[in-house]
Amino acid sequence: MVNLEEVREKLKQVYDPEIGINLVDLGLIYNLEEPKEGILHIEMTMTTPGCPAHDSMSGNVEWAAAQVFGVAMVYVDMVWDPPWTPEMMTPEAQTLLGFR
């Protein structure tokens, strides 16, 4: 079994290049699951559908998750429902970006 908390911590090393805050704290990682041993499925979103960093950020998520012990394969799905809102960020990220 893959430690999903360890995956989440590893994903905190992936930053939005325009905002400078990690994707977990931005609330862009919606779901992590391991449907089969060693196979990781990640659902994520972007702040806007037209985000120019779409490919690089999803690739960075895939790479970071693959660094965790026990992960053999990573599938990253970009989802748009529910749409991302600033309320999905951690309180710390909201403060850094002036939403609090």
Secondary structure by P-SEA (a helix, b strand, c coil): cccaaaaaaaacccccccccccccccccccccccccccbbbbbbccccccccaaaaaaaaaaaaaaacccccbbbbbbbcccccccccccaaaaaaaccc
